[in-house]
Amino acid sequence: MSAESQEKVQEPAREMKDEKIPLPELHQTRDVSEKVTESRELLGKQMSANLIAIAELINKPIPQMQVDEHGVFHEVKSN
């Protein structure tokens, strides 16, 4: 080990200060959450419209799909 490495190893650890990190206001968090939800809904509508357009162009039917609580699409099996 070099002298520089030994000095770094022997250096005492610095203490961390308990600094409080300010949290955003609750209403700001709600605003962001609402904007994210709106953006996701808009994106979902755009994706659906694009899939319908593609299906029409290639003359293939679209399977019936359903979205679960995590936003994942699953094909609905018809009996």
N, C-alpha and C positions, 0 to 999 in steps of 0.2 A: 504494500500500500504506500502511495506517495505521501509526502508531508502535507500536501493540500487536502488529500482525502481524509487523513487522520484529523486535521483541523476541523473539517466539516462534520465528521462523526462525533467529535468531542464537544462541539458547540451545543450549549444547552437549548432545549426546545423552547420556543417562544410560547407564552401563554396567550390563549385566545380570549378576547374580551367578549362578554355577553352583551352584544349589541342587539337591540331590538330592531327588526326589519319591519318598516311600516307596511301594513296590508292595505290593499285598495279598499275604498269605501264599498259598502254592500251594494248600493245602487249602481255603481260603476260595473261591478261584477255581473249584476243582472242584465245591464245593458249589453255587455259583451256576449253573455250567454244567449240573449234574444237575437242578437245579430248573427251569431254562429248558427242558431236554429233556422233563422230565415235563409241564410246562405245555403245551408244543407237542403232545405226544402226546394229552393230555386234550382240547385244543382241536380236534385233528383228529378224535377220536372224536365229540365233540359236533357238529361240522360234518357229519360223515357221517350221524349219527342225524337231524339236522335235514333234510338233503337227502332221506333216505329217507322221512321223514314228509311232506315237501312232495310228493314223487313219488306217494305213496299218495293224498294228498288230491286231486291234480289228475289222477290216473289216467294218468300218463305214465311210461314206463320210464326208468331212469337209465342213461346210457351207461357202459360199463365204463371206469373211470379207473385210472390208475397215477401214482404220485408219483415224480418224479426225485430225484436227490441234493440238489437245491436246494429241495425242498419244493414244487415246482410240479406241478400236476395236468395230465395229458395224457390225451386219450381214446385208448383202445386200439381200433385198427381191426381188426375181424374179417374174415377172408378168406372 
